[in-house]
Amino acid sequence: MNDTTSNQDKVIITENLTKKFGHFTAVDHISFEVKKGEIFGFLGANGAGKTTAMRMLCGLSIPTSGKGTVAGYDIFKQPEMVKRSIGYMSQKFSLYEDLKVWENIELFGGIYGMNDKEIAQKTDELMKTLDFENERDKLVKSLPLGFKQKLAFSVSIFHNPQVVFLDEPTGGVDPITRRKFWELIYAAAASGITVFVTTHYMDEAEYCDRVSIMVDGKIEALDSPENLKKTFNATSMDGVFQQLARKAKRVDS
Amino acid sequence: MNNNQNIAETAISCSGISKNYKKVEAVKDVSFEVSRGEIFGLIGPDGAGKTSLFRILTTLILADNGTATVNGFDVVKDYKKIRECVGYMPGRFSLYQDLTVEENLEFFATVFNTTIEENYELIKDIYVQIEPFKTRRAGKLSGGMKQKLALSCALIHKPTVLFLDEPTTGVDPVSRKEFWGMLKNLKKQGITILVSTPYMDEASLCDRIGLIQNGEFLKIDTPDNIISQFAENLWAAKSENMHTLLGDLRANEHIKSSFAFGDSIHITIAENYEVEKLIEELKQKGHKKISIKPIKPGIEDCFMELSQSA
């Protein structure tokens, strides 16, 4: 493998990435790479350091030491460029409840620097693919949870980012909606968008191409779900997770 | 113990309870009972009506229709008596962020005219885990510790019925297991527990469950009975390419349902169709390493089947 071409294929690269808060090392020398179009599951117990790591990768928090690039930009030196090249969605959505569906799309498209024509055209396409044409003029707060979630995800990738960060995107929804949501994730990944996702549903970990498990700020395991199950002699990802996360020494967990 | 003897055998009873918020029917004509000492799980997604039911039973809001009792007390007439004998842990963190761990606990004890010492036995197992941080402000605790403190505060007046609204939402699988361990211990001490959760895998830890969606119960029974009533034969399908497998199964008219389920796809098959034929068809579509095995359904399979036929 030629180094330059393979690096272009890597959307996230971290090397000994570390974040300390005073004496507390929240993220402790993590190194990993995520390929273009990959669905990467980022697991860990509460307090393991996932959120801190994700904030660094999104350009929202400057690391204490180590290296990291996201979408080709240095997370130390070019956090603003990082922010432009990524999408982000959390369980709490981030849509404006008092704006209509199309207004939310226009707002976020505008923030990411898309022009009016582009926004109008992509909005039409999106309403069709989501089968949302009747919802276009509705206030977001009037939509059922499953709709909001689909919309929040679609808005987060509307500007066609290289990578989208999903922070527990499926919390609280019913099992059918949860599965439909993952079909959207697959479609995004198939179109070349890299997906970086955290979840507490261990069945969802199985849908990822590769999964990392963080324990006390370190990445304790990183592999495909199949290989992890083999390595840890477990029948499910829950079994793998339970074995690893139980090792946690931090009282926070 | 003497105190408990004159308490009704039915800890919670709801009959025809409805609650609307303007046009939204949050709870629709719901009836169910929870026996003394039972762990009863309300299992369903956000917006199913779980929190409204909790608020009605803890006398925080009034139902539009129907009657309900807790420990034999009416939720409208005897609301003061209910408030004395129940513990409630709301879904959102309910503690005072600016008070320390110990101050929060003391506050809740005082409100109920008791002291930490008096009922320490009941919370001991849970509280010792956070006691090292008793001078830390509640707002500075991690998720898992907040959860333990909230449970301690809900228990400090020795309630006989405990209402836990999504205590494990957003909590990692290890901490969730631990939390359910604590509930089992509380059950041993005779406390009745009504607990809600969106995690279907927690259903098996309840004595009985109510699967709830859109303000209505899809089913109320023991987890085992619900599973044994699953009407179809369920199969787990796998192949080398799981993404295209789901699409190919959906496109097959003989496949009645197909849902991704961890590392396999759970399917039900039309009666006039055979698994061998399906394997043959999938081979023709280029799938390799096809495996289709019969499996026992879980609560999540049941929930999906029931919600689709509802």
Interface residues (C-beta under 8 A of the other chain):
Chain A: G44 A45 N46 G47 A48 Q91 P144 L145 E168 G171 G172 V173 D174 P175 I176 T177 R179 W182 E183 Y186 A190 H200 Y201 M202 D203 E206 Y207 P225 E226 S236 M237 D238 F241 Q242 A245 R246 A248 V251 D252 S253
Chain B: G44 P45 D46 G47 A48 P132 F133 S142 G143 G144 M145 T169 G170 V171 D172 P173 V174 S175 R176 K177 P198 Y199 M200 D201 Q213 H243 L246 F259 A260 F261 G262 D263 E300 F303 M304 S307 Q308
